[in-house]
């Protein structure tokens, strides 16, 4: 877990979450996995991963640990998720996999609370927790279900564009205005998604629009989840880990009730029992990777900043996509590359907008070091 001052959390959360990955569901660095506690901003924030405090290590050592951790857990997460759905008939049993994930996440978050000595405030804000659980459940359930219908690289690209539903929601719900750079970033991402989808339609013989609908619903739930969780944290004044625990527990109850009422619980249990290693075994490792992967991302944000974190996670996604084409036979087209570059450009344009002043100083300094710039430029460029 990463303990950050709330003011620092606001800056870095916006930078990474709109530039990332995360994941998402839990494999992406989404707001729903940020373990944050209010501390004195003058104190050195502790960076804890699996109980180990990394803040005492040299900066380069911390960077190496975080990068290795990100690649190991996230690449494993993606490969295992695609393996589960590629080798099994999971279309009718993806909801039970989500139930299994929620059970594991509930246990891990409870253990985390116990390890740091955070008391649970039961009966406080139950209606807020129920709504959070519903949004969390929608994010993970729709994302899991989309893998059965959608080409995995397409799903990865779509999940990188969380900013799109956030911006649309801001316009429709909050009547917010956005800058030219933010609109340009969304247009680039949207163009990349459209092009990527068109390539998919052309080269994938089994393409279906159901997958796009499911992953889009997951994105919308994830965008709403981030904004609502921030509101709940301010209103209830409780740690994010506590919010996660109740979200997972209540979400587990929702999903269990839904499977029971629809009659899908027993057939899913029977199917998983017939394929224990490919379902329970892979699902356990896949869930643990998703839970702890975000800790490494947040550690990297804390120690090296949002730009470094986004660069590492973007490269990790590229590796996951390449491995997906190598490990699982699927047709390839260069259109995937150009479409993906449009999305990446949109991500970095949005990240530049969030950190424009520091980026401009860095760029000017580099040009001055190279002797390409003699006259100082304004700190903030006119865009």
N, C-alpha and C positions, 0 to 999 in steps of 0.2 A: 504494500500500500504506500501511497505517497502523501505526506502531510504537507500541504501548501497553505500559505496565507490566502484568505478569501479574495483579496484584491488581486493577487498574483494569479489565482485560479481563473478569475474572470478574463484576464488578458490571454492566458495560455489556452484556456478552454476554447475560446473563439477561434484562435489561430489554428490549433490542431484539428478541432472537430470539423471545421469547414475546409480544412486542407487535406484531411486524411482519407482515413481508411477506414478505423476502426471498426469497425468495426460492429460492428454491430451488432448488427447485433453484437454479441460479446467478442467476436473476433476482431472487431474494429474498435478503435479508440473512441468510443462514443461516450457522451456525457453520462449515460447510464452505468458506466463502469468506473467513474472517477471516485476514488476513495480520498475524501478531503475532510480535513478537520480545521476549525478555526484556531489559529495560533497567533502569537505576537509576531508582527512582521519583522521585528528586529532580530528574532531568534533564527538560528539556522534550521531550516526545515529538514526533518528526517526523511530519508528515502528508504523504505522498508520493502523488501521483496522476499516473500516466503519466510518472514521473520528475521532476515538478515538486513542490517543497517548498512547501506551502500554509501551514505553521505560521508563516511570517514575514509573512503578509498580515494586514491588519486583520480583526477578528472578523466584522464585517458583510460584508466582501468575501468572506471564506471561506464565510459562510452563503449568500450569493448564488450563488457558484460551485457549491456543493454542491447547492442546490435546483434550479438550472438543469440541472446534470448528471444528477441523479436523474430529473427529468421527461423529459429528452431520451432518455436511454438506456433507462429502464424503459418509457416509453410506446412507444418504437420497438420494444423487445423484444416487448412484448405484441402490438402491431399486426402485426409481421413474423411472429411465431409463428402467429397466427390466419390470416394471409394464406397462409402456406405450407400449412397444413392445409385452408383453405377453398377454395383454388383448385386444389388437386392431390388426387389419390387417394392419400393418404399412409398409409392404415390399414395397408397391407402393407409400407410402406417407412419407418415411423417409427424403426425400429431402426437403419437406415442413417443417418438424420439424427442420431441419438444418437452413432453412430460418428464422423460428421463433426464434431460438436461436441467430442467428446473429443480428436480430433486437433488442433483449434484451441486448446482449453484446454491441452493438453500443450505446444504451441509457446509460448503466451503465458506459462505458468507457468515454463517453462525460460528464456525470455528475461528474466523477472523475477528469477529466481535469478542469472542471469549479470549482470544490471544492478547488483544489490546485492552481488555478490561472495560469495554463500553457496555453500560447497562441498557437493557431493552425497555422502552417506554410503551408497554402494551396499552391498548384502549385509547391511544392518542392519535387523532387524525386518521381513523380507520377508513373513512370515505376517500381521503386522499390516497392512501395506500392501495385501495381497491382500484382506483382509476390508473395509478401508476402500474399496478400489476396487469391491468387490461392492456395498456399500451406496450408494456414490456413483452407480454405474451403475443400480441399482434406482431411486434417487430421480429421476434425469433420464429414464431410459427409460420408466418408468411414467407420469411427468408428461407427456412428449411424446405417448405413445400415448393418453392420456386426452383430449387435445384433439380427436382424430378422432371421439370418441364423445360428448363432453360439451359443453354450452353453455359458451363461454369465461368469461362472468361467474361461472358456478357453480364453475368450476375455480379462479378467482382467490379466491373466498370460501373454498373448501375449503383452499387452500394457506395461508390466513391463520391457520388453526387448528392449527398445529403443536403447541400446548400440550396438546391433547386426547390424542394417542397418548403424549406424554411423561408425562403424569399417570397414564394407565392403565398404562404400562410401569413407572412408579415403584411403583405399588401391587402389581402382579402379580409383578414381578421383585425389586425391592428392599424390598418390604414397607414403603414409606415412608408417613408420615402427612401429610396436607395440611390447611391452614387453611380456615376457612369462606370467606374471600375467594377462595382458589384454586378451591375446589369450585364456588362461585357463578359464577366466571368461566367455568369449563368448561361448566357447565349452560347459561349464556347462549349460549356459542358453539355448543353442541350443538343447542339450541333453534333458533338462527338457521339452522344448516345444514339441520335437518329442514324448517323452514318454506321455506327457499330451494329445497330439493329438491322439496317438494310443489308450489310454484309452477311449477317447471320441468316436472314431470309434467303439470300442467294445461295449460300454454300451448305446450309444445314438442311438435310432432307426431312428431318422430323421437327422443324421449327413450329412452335405454337405460341399464340399470343397470350395464352393463360399464364405462362411464366413471367411475361412482362407485367401483367396485371398484378401478380402476386408480389414480385419484387418491388413494384411501385407502391403497393399498399404497405410493405415493410418499411420503405423509405419514409412514407408519410407518418407512420406510427413512430418511427425513430426520431423524426424531426419534432413531433409533438411531445414525445417523451422527454427530450432534452430540455425544452422550455418549461414544461410542467414540473420536472424534477427540481429545477432551480427555484421555482416558486415554492414548492413544498419544503425545501431545505431552509428557506428564509422564514416560512410561516411556522414550521414545527421546531426549528432550531435543533435539529438532530443531525448526526453524522450520515454521510452518504452510504456507508456500509450498512447502517441500520435500515435505511430506506430500501437498499437492495435486498436485505434479508426478508423484510415483509413483502416486497414486491414479488420475490421468488416464491415465498411460501403461499401467498394468496393466489398468485398465478398458477401454482401447482394445483391448488384446490379447484380453481376455475377449470383448468384443463382436465383434471380427473373427473369432475362432474360432467363436463361435456362429453368425454369419451364414454362414461357410464350411461348417460342418457341416450346417446346415439347407438349404443350397442357395439362400439368399436373397441372397447377396452379388452375384452376377452380374446377376440381374434388377433389383436396386436400383441398381446402377451404370448399367445400361442406361437405367432410367427417369430417373435424375438427369441423364444425358447428353442425353436427349431434351428436358428442361426445365431447362437450365442456370441461367438467371436466377432462376426461381421456386424453385429448390432450392439449388444451390451459392451463388448470389449473395445471395439473401435469408438463407440459412443462415449465411453468413459474417458479415454485419452483425449478425444476431440473436445469434450466439454472442459476438462482441466486445462487444456491448452488455451481455449477461448477465455477462460476466467483469468488466468495469470498473464496472458499476453499483454493485456492493457497495462498491467503494472510496469512492464518493461518500457512501454511507450511513454507513460507518464514520467518515469524515471529519466528517460532521455530528454523529455521536454524540460524537466526541472534542471537538469545538469547542463544541457547544451542548447536549449531554446527550440522554438516551434519550427524554424526553418530546417534544422538538422533532423528533427523528428519526422517531418513531412517527407523530406528527401529519402530517409531510410525506409519509411513505410511505403512510399511510392515505388521504390526499387524492389522492395519485398513483394509488392503486388505484381510487379512485372515478372519476377521470378516465379511466383505462383501460377501466373497465366502461362508462361513458357513451359513449366512442368506439367500443367494440365494438358497442353498439346502433345507433350512427349509421352507421359504416362498413360493417357487415355486417348485412344485413336479418335481423331476428329479432323475434318477438313480445315485447311488454313488458307488465308488470303492476306495479302499485304494491306488490304483495306482495314483489317483489325489494327495494324500498327498506326496508320495515319489517324484513324478515329480515336484510338487511345491517346495519341499525342495531343489531340484537341482537348480532351478531358483533362489531361495533365496540365496543359497550358492554362485552362480555366482555374484549376486548383491553385496554381502558383500565382495567378493574377489576383485571386481573392486573398491569398496569403499576403501578397505584397500590399494590398489595400489595408489589411489589418495592421501591418507593421511598416508603413510607408516611410516614416521618419528615420527609423533605424536602418532600413534597407538603403535609403538614399545616402545616408552618411557612409555606409559601408562601400557602396558603389563609387562615390566620389573619392573616398580614401584610396581605393584600389587603382582608379585612374590616375590619381596624383602620384602614387608609388611607381607606376609604370611610365611616368613622365608624359602622359597623354593629356593631362589637364593642368593648366597653370593658374587659371582664374577660378576662385572659389565659386561654387554654384549655390543657389538657395537650398536650405535644409530640406524643404518640402517641394517636390516638383509640382507643377500646376495642375496635374490631373485630379 
